[in-house]
Amino acid sequence: MCLGIPVKVKEINGQEALVEVGGLKQTVRIDFVPEVKTGDFVIVHAGFAISILNEEEAEETLKLLREAEVFP
């Protein structure tokens, strides 16, 4: 089973974005969400941003993952 984790987009460079969550940064592909902007929250799965979330949805999801001790 894989989890899609909400992350915040910090920078965009072509079809890649630098994202961050919990102090961890990673580069992901944004081919599936071409409308994404810096500051947006996205769900990442297998190195690809697959959908855009609003900040409230992202924070609630991260809170639930922390409560379930799935994510630090």
PDB file of N, CA, C and O in Angstrom:
ATOM      1  N   MET A   1       0.843  -1.176   0.000  1.00  0.00           N
ATOM      2  CA  MET A   1       0.000   0.000   0.000  1.00  0.00           C
ATOM      3  C   MET A   1       0.885   1.234   0.000  1.00  0.00           C
ATOM      4  O   MET A   1       1.905   1.278   0.689  1.00  0.00           O
ATOM      5  N   CYS A   2       0.494   2.231  -0.771  1.00  0.00           N
ATOM      6  CA  CYS A   2       1.221   3.500  -0.824  1.00  0.00           C
ATOM      7  C   CYS A   2       0.303   4.616  -0.349  1.00  0.00           C
ATOM      8  O   CYS A   2      -0.914   4.563  -0.530  1.00  0.00           O
ATOM      9  N   LEU A   3       0.908   5.620   0.257  1.00  0.00           N
ATOM     10  CA  LEU A   3       0.159   6.788   0.704  1.00  0.00           C
ATOM     11  C   LEU A   3       0.443   7.965  -0.204  1.00  0.00           C
ATOM     12  O   LEU A   3       1.578   8.151  -0.643  1.00  0.00           O
ATOM     13  N   GLY A   4      -0.566   8.757  -0.487  1.00  0.00           N
ATOM     14  CA  GLY A   4      -0.383  10.040  -1.157  1.00  0.00           C
ATOM     15  C   GLY A   4      -0.270  11.095  -0.076  1.00  0.00           C
ATOM     16  O   GLY A   4      -1.212  11.289   0.692  1.00  0.00           O
ATOM     17  N   ILE A   5       0.851  11.775   0.001  1.00  0.00           N
ATOM     18  CA  ILE A   5       1.122  12.727   1.072  1.00  0.00           C
ATOM     19  C   ILE A   5       0.949  14.153   0.562  1.00  0.00           C
ATOM     20  O   ILE A   5       1.466  14.486  -0.505  1.00  0.00           O
ATOM     21  N   PRO A   6       0.226  15.012   1.304  1.00  0.00           N
ATOM     22  CA  PRO A   6       0.133  16.415   0.905  1.00  0.00           C
ATOM     23  C   PRO A   6       1.449  17.143   1.196  1.00  0.00           C
ATOM     24  O   PRO A   6       2.020  17.005   2.278  1.00  0.00           O
ATOM     25  N   VAL A   7       1.912  17.908   0.229  1.00  0.00           N
ATOM     26  CA  VAL A   7       3.141  18.682   0.366  1.00  0.00           C
ATOM     27  C   VAL A   7       2.919  20.066  -0.213  1.00  0.00           C
ATOM     28  O   VAL A   7       2.023  20.273  -1.031  1.00  0.00           O
ATOM     29  N   LYS A   8       3.745  21.018   0.221  1.00  0.00           N
ATOM     30  CA  LYS A   8       3.628  22.397  -0.265  1.00  0.00           C
ATOM     31  C   LYS A   8       4.655  22.647  -1.363  1.00  0.00           C
ATOM     32  O   LYS A   8       5.825  22.290  -1.226  1.00  0.00           O
ATOM     33  N   VAL A   9       4.205  23.262  -2.451  1.00  0.00           N
ATOM     34  CA  VAL A   9       5.082  23.581  -3.574  1.00  0.00           C
ATOM     35  C   VAL A   9       5.898  24.822  -3.227  1.00  0.00           C
ATOM     36  O   VAL A   9       5.344  25.883  -2.943  1.00  0.00           O
ATOM     37  N   LYS A  10       7.220  24.675  -3.253  1.00  0.00           N
ATOM     38  CA  LYS A  10       8.124  25.776  -2.928  1.00  0.00           C
ATOM     39  C   LYS A  10       8.658  26.476  -4.172  1.00  0.00           C
ATOM     40  O   LYS A  10       8.783  27.700  -4.189  1.00  0.00           O
ATOM     41  N   GLU A  11       8.973  25.708  -5.212  1.00  0.00           N
ATOM     42  CA  GLU A  11       9.517  26.251  -6.456  1.00  0.00           C
ATOM     43  C   GLU A  11       9.021  25.402  -7.617  1.00  0.00           C
ATOM     44  O   GLU A  11       8.756  24.209  -7.468  1.00  0.00           O
ATOM     45  N   ILE A  12       8.902  26.042  -8.776  1.00  0.00           N
ATOM     46  CA  ILE A  12       8.542  25.313  -9.992  1.00  0.00           C
ATOM     47  C   ILE A  12       9.603  25.611 -11.043  1.00  0.00           C
ATOM     48  O   ILE A  12       9.992  26.759 -11.258  1.00  0.00           O
ATOM     49  N   ASN A  13      10.061  24.539 -11.694  1.00  0.00           N
ATOM     50  CA  ASN A  13      11.048  24.665 -12.755  1.00  0.00           C
ATOM     51  C   ASN A  13      10.642  23.722 -13.891  1.00  0.00           C
ATOM     52  O   ASN A  13      10.939  22.528 -13.856  1.00  0.00           O
ATOM     53  N   GLY A  14       9.967  24.268 -14.885  1.00  0.00           N
ATOM     54  CA  GLY A  14       9.487  23.435 -15.990  1.00  0.00           C
ATOM     55  C   GLY A  14       8.434  22.465 -15.518  1.00  0.00           C
ATOM     56  O   GLY A  14       7.412  22.875 -14.967  1.00  0.00           O
ATOM     57  N   GLN A  15       8.668  21.172 -15.726  1.00  0.00           N
ATOM     58  CA  GLN A  15       7.720  20.130 -15.321  1.00  0.00           C
ATOM     59  C   GLN A  15       8.080  19.511 -13.979  1.00  0.00           C
ATOM     60  O   GLN A  15       7.580  18.442 -13.629  1.00  0.00           O
ATOM     61  N   GLU A  16       8.947  20.181 -13.229  1.00  0.00           N
ATOM     62  CA  GLU A  16       9.319  19.700 -11.898  1.00  0.00           C
ATOM     63  C   GLU A  16       9.042  20.781 -10.863  1.00  0.00           C
ATOM     64  O   GLU A  16       9.075  21.977 -11.156  1.00  0.00           O
ATOM     65  N   ALA A  17       8.773  20.330  -9.657  1.00  0.00           N
ATOM     66  CA  ALA A  17       8.554  21.248  -8.547  1.00  0.00           C
ATOM     67  C   ALA A  17       9.328  20.763  -7.326  1.00  0.00           C
ATOM     68  O   ALA A  17       9.429  19.564  -7.066  1.00  0.00           O
ATOM     69  N   LEU A  18       9.868  21.719  -6.592  1.00  0.00           N
ATOM     70  CA  LEU A  18      10.463  21.423  -5.295  1.00  0.00           C
ATOM     71  C   LEU A  18       9.343  21.545  -4.275  1.00  0.00           C
ATOM     72  O   LEU A  18       8.710  22.594  -4.159  1.00  0.00           O
ATOM     73  N   VAL A  19       9.100  20.462  -3.533  1.00  0.00           N
ATOM     74  CA  VAL A  19       8.032  20.445  -2.534  1.00  0.00           C
ATOM     75  C   VAL A  19       8.628  20.190  -1.157  1.00  0.00           C
ATOM     76  O   VAL A  19       9.745  19.689  -1.025  1.00  0.00           O
ATOM     77  N   GLU A  20       7.847  20.549  -0.124  1.00  0.00           N
ATOM     78  CA  GLU A  20       8.347  20.415   1.246  1.00  0.00           C
ATOM     79  C   GLU A  20       7.206  20.038   2.177  1.00  0.00           C
ATOM     80  O   GLU A  20       6.083  20.523   2.046  1.00  0.00           O
ATOM     81  N   VAL A  21       7.523  19.165   3.117  1.00  0.00           N
ATOM     82  CA  VAL A  21       6.612  18.843   4.215  1.00  0.00           C
ATOM     83  C   VAL A  21       7.452  18.380   5.388  1.00  0.00           C
ATOM     84  O   VAL A  21       8.349  17.552   5.226  1.00  0.00           O
ATOM     85  N   GLY A  22       7.173  18.901   6.548  1.00  0.00           N
ATOM     86  CA  GLY A  22       7.883  18.488   7.754  1.00  0.00           C
ATOM     87  C   GLY A  22       9.384  18.685   7.679  1.00  0.00           C
ATOM     88  O   GLY A  22      10.138  17.927   8.290  1.00  0.00           O
ATOM     89  N   GLY A  23       9.830  19.690   6.941  1.00  0.00           N
ATOM     90  CA  GLY A  23      11.258  19.954   6.813  1.00  0.00           C
ATOM     91  C   GLY A  23      11.957  19.121   5.748  1.00  0.00           C
ATOM     92  O   GLY A  23      13.137  19.332   5.466  1.00  0.00           O
ATOM     93  N   LEU A  24      11.235  18.178   5.158  1.00  0.00           N
ATOM     94  CA  LEU A  24      11.799  17.338   4.101  1.00  0.00           C
ATOM     95  C   LEU A  24      11.457  17.934   2.742  1.00  0.00           C
ATOM     96  O   LEU A  24      10.310  18.300   2.487  1.00  0.00           O
ATOM     97  N   LYS A  25      12.462  18.029   1.869  1.00  0.00           N
ATOM     98  CA  LYS A  25      12.245  18.577   0.532  1.00  0.00           C
ATOM     99  C   LYS A  25      12.513  17.501  -0.499  1.00  0.00           C
ATOM    100  O   LYS A  25      13.365  16.632  -0.309  1.00  0.00           O
ATOM    101  N   GLN A  26      11.769  17.572  -1.602  1.00  0.00           N
ATOM    102  CA  GLN A  26      11.895  16.587  -2.667  1.00  0.00           C
ATOM    103  C   GLN A  26      11.484  17.241  -3.980  1.00  0.00           C
ATOM    104  O   GLN A  26      10.650  18.146  -3.998  1.00  0.00           O
ATOM    105  N   THR A  27      12.061  16.787  -5.055  1.00  0.00           N
ATOM    106  CA  THR A  27      11.646  17.223  -6.378  1.00  0.00           C
ATOM    107  C   THR A  27      10.656  16.211  -6.925  1.00  0.00           C
ATOM    108  O   THR A  27      10.903  15.006  -6.888  1.00  0.00           O
ATOM    109  N   VAL A  28       9.524  16.710  -7.437  1.00  0.00           N
ATOM    110  CA  VAL A  28       8.492  15.844  -8.002  1.00  0.00           C
ATOM    111  C   VAL A  28       8.098  16.357  -9.386  1.00  0.00           C
ATOM    112  O   VAL A  28       8.332  17.519  -9.719  1.00  0.00           O
ATOM    113  N   ARG A  29       7.511  15.494 -10.168  1.00  0.00           N
ATOM    114  CA  ARG A  29       6.997  15.875 -11.485  1.00  0.00           C
ATOM    115  C   ARG A  29       5.592  16.460 -11.329  1.00  0.00           C
ATOM    116  O   ARG A  29       4.824  16.028 -10.470  1.00  0.00           O
ATOM    117  N   ILE A  30       5.265  17.449 -12.169  1.00  0.00           N
ATOM    118  CA  ILE A  30       3.954  18.094 -12.090  1.00  0.00           C
ATOM    119  C   ILE A  30       3.164  17.947 -13.404  1.00  0.00           C
ATOM    120  O   ILE A  30       2.274  18.751 -13.681  1.00  0.00           O
ATOM    121  N   ASP A  31       3.482  16.947 -14.194  1.00  0.00           N
ATOM    122  CA  ASP A  31       2.822  16.718 -15.485  1.00  0.00           C
ATOM    123  C   ASP A  31       1.300  16.616 -15.357  1.00  0.00           C
ATOM    124  O   ASP A  31       0.577  17.067 -16.245  1.00  0.00           O
ATOM    125  N   PHE A  32       0.812  16.033 -14.271  1.00  0.00           N
ATOM    126  CA  PHE A  32      -0.625  15.799 -14.100  1.00  0.00           C
ATOM    127  C   PHE A  32      -1.378  17.003 -13.542  1.00  0.00           C
ATOM    128  O   PHE A  32      -2.609  17.011 -13.530  1.00  0.00           O
ATOM    129  N   VAL A  33      -0.650  18.017 -13.081  1.00  0.00           N
ATOM    130  CA  VAL A  33      -1.280  19.229 -12.518  1.00  0.00           C
ATOM    131  C   VAL A  33      -0.605  20.477 -13.100  1.00  0.00           C
ATOM    132  O   VAL A  33       0.033  21.230 -12.364  1.00  0.00           O
ATOM    133  N   PRO A  34      -0.738  20.702 -14.408  1.00  0.00           N
ATOM    134  CA  PRO A  34      -0.037  21.815 -15.041  1.00  0.00           C
ATOM    135  C   PRO A  34      -0.441  23.193 -14.517  1.00  0.00           C
ATOM    136  O   PRO A  34       0.295  24.162 -14.702  1.00  0.00           O
ATOM    137  N   GLU A  35      -1.595  23.289 -13.868  1.00  0.00           N
ATOM    138  CA  GLU A  35      -2.068  24.573 -13.337  1.00  0.00           C
ATOM    139  C   GLU A  35      -1.506  24.900 -11.947  1.00  0.00           C
ATOM    140  O   GLU A  35      -1.816  25.957 -11.399  1.00  0.00           O
ATOM    141  N   VAL A  36      -0.691  24.018 -11.371  1.00  0.00           N
ATOM    142  CA  VAL A  36      -0.162  24.218 -10.018  1.00  0.00           C
ATOM    143  C   VAL A  36       0.697  25.485  -9.951  1.00  0.00           C
ATOM    144  O   VAL A  36       1.376  25.845 -10.913  1.00  0.00           O
ATOM    145  N   LYS A  37       0.651  26.151  -8.791  1.00  0.00           N
ATOM    146  CA  LYS A  37       1.426  27.364  -8.565  1.00  0.00           C
ATOM    147  C   LYS A  37       2.248  27.215  -7.283  1.00  0.00           C
ATOM    148  O   LYS A  37       1.923  26.410  -6.410  1.00  0.00           O
ATOM    149  N   THR A  38       3.309  28.000  -7.188  1.00  0.00           N
ATOM    150  CA  THR A  38       4.095  28.050  -5.965  1.00  0.00           C
ATOM    151  C   THR A  38       3.163  28.427  -4.808  1.00  0.00           C
ATOM    152  O   THR A  38       2.356  29.349  -4.922  1.00  0.00           O
ATOM    153  N   GLY A  39       3.288  27.701  -3.703  1.00  0.00           N
ATOM    154  CA  GLY A  39       2.430  27.936  -2.536  1.00  0.00           C
ATOM    155  C   GLY A  39       1.258  26.985  -2.446  1.00  0.00           C
ATOM    156  O   GLY A  39       0.660  26.840  -1.380  1.00  0.00           O
ATOM    157  N   ASP A  40       0.915  26.329  -3.554  1.00  0.00           N
ATOM    158  CA  ASP A  40      -0.179  25.351  -3.536  1.00  0.00           C
ATOM    159  C   ASP A  40       0.245  24.107  -2.761  1.00  0.00           C
ATOM    160  O   ASP A  40       1.435  23.824  -2.618  1.00  0.00           O
ATOM    161  N   PHE A  41      -0.739  23.376  -2.269  1.00  0.00           N
ATOM    162  CA  PHE A  41      -0.522  22.054  -1.699  1.00  0.00           C
ATOM    163  C   PHE A  41      -0.948  21.026  -2.729  1.00  0.00           C
ATOM    164  O   PHE A  41      -1.977  21.183  -3.386  1.00  0.00           O
ATOM    165  N   VAL A  42      -0.156  19.976  -2.869  1.00  0.00           N
ATOM    166  CA  VAL A  42      -0.474  18.905  -3.807  1.00  0.00           C
ATOM    167  C   VAL A  42      -0.338  17.561  -3.108  1.00  0.00           C
ATOM    168  O   VAL A  42       0.383  17.423  -2.120  1.00  0.00           O
ATOM    169  N   ILE A  43      -1.046  16.579  -3.642  1.00  0.00           N
ATOM    170  CA  ILE A  43      -0.871  15.190  -3.203  1.00  0.00           C
ATOM    171  C   ILE A  43       0.184  14.575  -4.104  1.00  0.00           C
ATOM    172  O   ILE A  43       0.085  14.655  -5.329  1.00  0.00           O
ATOM    173  N   VAL A  44       1.198  13.960  -3.498  1.00  0.00           N
ATOM    174  CA  VAL A  44       2.265  13.323  -4.257  1.00  0.00           C
ATOM    175  C   VAL A  44       2.181  11.817  -4.074  1.00  0.00           C
ATOM    176  O   VAL A  44       2.027  11.308  -2.964  1.00  0.00           O
ATOM    177  N   HIS A  45       2.287  11.127  -5.195  1.00  0.00           N
ATOM    178  CA  HIS A  45       2.300   9.667  -5.185  1.00  0.00           C
ATOM    179  C   HIS A  45       3.325   9.208  -6.209  1.00  0.00           C
ATOM    180  O   HIS A  45       3.262   9.591  -7.377  1.00  0.00           O
ATOM    181  N   ALA A  46       4.258   8.395  -5.772  1.00  0.00           N
ATOM    182  CA  ALA A  46       5.275   7.808  -6.656  1.00  0.00           C
ATOM    183  C   ALA A  46       6.046   8.869  -7.438  1.00  0.00           C
ATOM    184  O   ALA A  46       6.394   8.665  -8.601  1.00  0.00           O
ATOM    185  N   GLY A  47       6.310  10.004  -6.787  1.00  0.00           N
ATOM    186  CA  GLY A  47       7.128  11.040  -7.413  1.00  0.00           C
ATOM    187  C   GLY A  47       6.385  11.996  -8.322  1.00  0.00           C
ATOM    188  O   GLY A  47       6.998  12.852  -8.960  1.00  0.00           O
ATOM    189  N   PHE A  48       5.057  11.858  -8.388  1.00  0.00           N
ATOM    190  CA  PHE A  48       4.237  12.740  -9.208  1.00  0.00           C
ATOM    191  C   PHE A  48       3.200  13.454  -8.357  1.00  0.00           C
ATOM    192  O   PHE A  48       2.558  12.839  -7.505  1.00  0.00           O
ATOM    193  N   ALA A  49       3.034  14.762  -8.587  1.00  0.00           N
ATOM    194  CA  ALA A  49       1.911  15.485  -7.994  1.00  0.00           C
ATOM    195  C   ALA A  49       0.680  15.051  -8.780  1.00  0.00           C
ATOM    196  O   ALA A  49       0.653  15.170 -10.005  1.00  0.00           O
ATOM    197  N   ILE A  50      -0.342  14.548  -8.084  1.00  0.00           N
ATOM    198  CA  ILE A  50      -1.501  13.998  -8.792  1.00  0.00           C
ATOM    199  C   ILE A  50      -2.768  14.827  -8.595  1.00  0.00           C
ATOM    200  O   ILE A  50      -3.730  14.654  -9.344  1.00  0.00           O
ATOM    201  N   SER A  51      -2.794  15.725  -7.604  1.00  0.00           N
ATOM    202  CA  SER A  51      -3.947  16.610  -7.432  1.00  0.00           C
ATOM    203  C   SER A  51      -3.554  17.779  -6.540  1.00  0.00           C
ATOM    204  O   SER A  51      -2.588  17.712  -5.781  1.00  0.00           O
ATOM    205  N   ILE A  52      -4.328  18.849  -6.653  1.00  0.00           N
ATOM    206  CA  ILE A  52      -4.108  20.054  -5.864  1.00  0.00           C
ATOM    207  C   ILE A  52      -5.138  20.086  -4.739  1.00  0.00           C
ATOM    208  O   ILE A  52      -6.314  19.796  -4.958  1.00  0.00           O
ATOM    209  N   LEU A  53      -4.692  20.437  -3.541  1.00  0.00           N
ATOM    210  CA  LEU A  53      -5.563  20.567  -2.368  1.00  0.00           C
ATOM    211  C   LEU A  53      -5.563  22.014  -1.896  1.00  0.00           C
ATOM    212  O   LEU A  53      -4.613  22.759  -2.138  1.00  0.00           O
ATOM    213  N   ASN A  54      -6.637  22.401  -1.221  1.00  0.00           N
ATOM    214  CA  ASN A  54      -6.549  23.697  -0.553  1.00  0.00           C
ATOM    215  C   ASN A  54      -5.813  23.492   0.772  1.00  0.00           C
ATOM    216  O   ASN A  54      -5.676  22.360   1.237  1.00  0.00           O
ATOM    217  N   GLU A  55      -5.349  24.562   1.367  1.00  0.00           N
ATOM    218  CA  GLU A  55      -4.513  24.469   2.566  1.00  0.00           C
ATOM    219  C   GLU A  55      -5.232  23.765   3.712  1.00  0.00           C
ATOM    220  O   GLU A  55      -4.619  22.990   4.446  1.00  0.00           O
ATOM    221  N   GLU A  56      -6.515  24.028   3.866  1.00  0.00           N
ATOM    222  CA  GLU A  56      -7.281  23.401   4.959  1.00  0.00           C
ATOM    223  C   GLU A  56      -7.320  21.882   4.803  1.00  0.00           C
ATOM    224  O   GLU A  56      -7.118  21.152   5.774  1.00  0.00           O
ATOM    225  N   GLU A  57      -7.578  21.409   3.595  1.00  0.00           N
ATOM    226  CA  GLU A  57      -7.595  19.957   3.339  1.00  0.00           C
ATOM    227  C   GLU A  57      -6.227  19.337   3.610  1.00  0.00           C
ATOM    228  O   GLU A  57      -6.127  18.264   4.205  1.00  0.00           O
ATOM    229  N   ALA A  58      -5.175  20.026   3.167  1.00  0.00           N
ATOM    230  CA  ALA A  58      -3.818  19.508   3.358  1.00  0.00           C
ATOM    231  C   ALA A  58      -3.473  19.403   4.837  1.00  0.00           C
ATOM    232  O   ALA A  58      -2.963  18.377   5.287  1.00  0.00           O
ATOM    233  N   GLU A  59      -3.748  20.453   5.588  1.00  0.00           N
ATOM    234  CA  GLU A  59      -3.436  20.452   7.020  1.00  0.00           C
ATOM    235  C   GLU A  59      -4.231  19.397   7.773  1.00  0.00           C
ATOM    236  O   GLU A  59      -3.701  18.752   8.678  1.00  0.00           O
ATOM    237  N   GLU A  60      -5.499  19.212   7.410  1.00  0.00           N
ATOM    238  CA  GLU A  60      -6.324  18.195   8.063  1.00  0.00           C
ATOM    239  C   GLU A  60      -5.789  16.793   7.763  1.00  0.00           C
ATOM    240  O   GLU A  60      -5.739  15.943   8.652  1.00  0.00           O
ATOM    241  N   THR A  61      -5.394  16.556   6.528  1.00  0.00           N
ATOM    242  CA  THR A  61      -4.838  15.254   6.156  1.00  0.00           C
ATOM    243  C   THR A  61      -3.542  14.984   6.907  1.00  0.00           C
ATOM    244  O   THR A  61      -3.346  13.887   7.429  1.00  0.00           O
ATOM    245  N   LEU A  62      -2.654  15.975   6.965  1.00  0.00           N
ATOM    246  CA  LEU A  62      -1.389  15.804   7.692  1.00  0.00           C
ATOM    247  C   LEU A  62      -1.638  15.556   9.175  1.00  0.00           C
ATOM    248  O   LEU A  62      -0.946  14.753   9.800  1.00  0.00           O
ATOM    249  N   LYS A  63      -2.624  16.245   9.734  1.00  0.00           N
ATOM    250  CA  LYS A  63      -2.970  16.047  11.146  1.00  0.00           C
ATOM    251  C   LYS A  63      -3.416  14.600  11.385  1.00  0.00           C
ATOM    252  O   LYS A  63      -2.991  13.973  12.355  1.00  0.00           O
ATOM    253  N   LEU A  64      -4.266  14.075  10.510  1.00  0.00           N
ATOM    254  CA  LEU A  64      -4.741  12.697  10.656  1.00  0.00           C
ATOM    255  C   LEU A  64      -3.598  11.693  10.497  1.00  0.00           C
ATOM    256  O   LEU A  64      -3.540  10.703  11.228  1.00  0.00           O
ATOM    257  N   LEU A  65      -2.691  11.938   9.553  1.00  0.00           N
ATOM    258  CA  LEU A  65      -1.552  11.038   9.388  1.00  0.00           C
ATOM    259  C   LEU A  65      -0.652  11.043  10.619  1.00  0.00           C
ATOM    260  O   LEU A  65      -0.128   9.999  11.008  1.00  0.00           O
ATOM    261  N   ARG A  66      -0.471  12.205  11.231  1.00  0.00           N
ATOM    262  CA  ARG A  66       0.335  12.289  12.459  1.00  0.00           C
ATOM    263  C   ARG A  66      -0.351  11.569  13.614  1.00  0.00           C
ATOM    264  O   ARG A  66       0.299  10.852  14.376  1.00  0.00           O
ATOM    265  N   GLU A  67      -1.663  11.758  13.745  1.00  0.00           N
ATOM    266  CA  GLU A  67      -2.411  11.085  14.810  1.00  0.00           C
ATOM    267  C   GLU A  67      -2.345   9.566  14.655  1.00  0.00           C
ATOM    268  O   GLU A  67      -2.298   8.843  15.650  1.00  0.00           O
ATOM    269  N   ALA A  68      -2.341   9.086  13.430  1.00  0.00           N
ATOM    270  CA  ALA A  68      -2.250   7.654  13.178  1.00  0.00           C
ATOM    271  C   ALA A  68      -0.804   7.162  13.246  1.00  0.00           C
ATOM    272  O   ALA A  68      -0.533   5.978  13.048  1.00  0.00           O
ATOM    273  N   GLU A  69       0.114   8.074  13.527  1.00  0.00           N
ATOM    274  CA  GLU A  69       1.553   7.795  13.630  1.00  0.00           C
ATOM    275  C   GLU A  69       2.102   7.185  12.332  1.00  0.00           C
ATOM    276  O   GLU A  69       2.983   6.325  12.355  1.00  0.00           O
ATOM    277  N   VAL A  70       1.563   7.650  11.213  1.00  0.00           N
ATOM    278  CA  VAL A  70       2.013   7.221   9.899  1.00  0.00           C
ATOM    279  C   VAL A  70       3.065   8.186   9.362  1.00  0.00           C
ATOM    280  O   VAL A  70       3.907   7.821   8.541  1.00  0.00           O
ATOM    281  N   PHE A  71       2.998   9.422   9.845  1.00  0.00           N
ATOM    282  CA  PHE A  71       3.854  10.494   9.348  1.00  0.00           C
ATOM    283  C   PHE A  71       4.335  11.308  10.546  1.00  0.00           C
ATOM    284  O   PHE A  71       3.560  11.579  11.463  1.00  0.00           O
ATOM    285  N   PRO A  72       5.620  11.700  10.544  1.00  0.00           N
ATOM    286  CA  PRO A  72       6.127  12.447  11.717  1.00  0.00           C
ATOM    287  C   PRO A  72       5.590  13.860  11.844  1.00  0.00           C
ATOM    288  O   PRO A  72       5.944  14.573  12.783  1.00  0.00           O
TER     289      PRO A  72
END
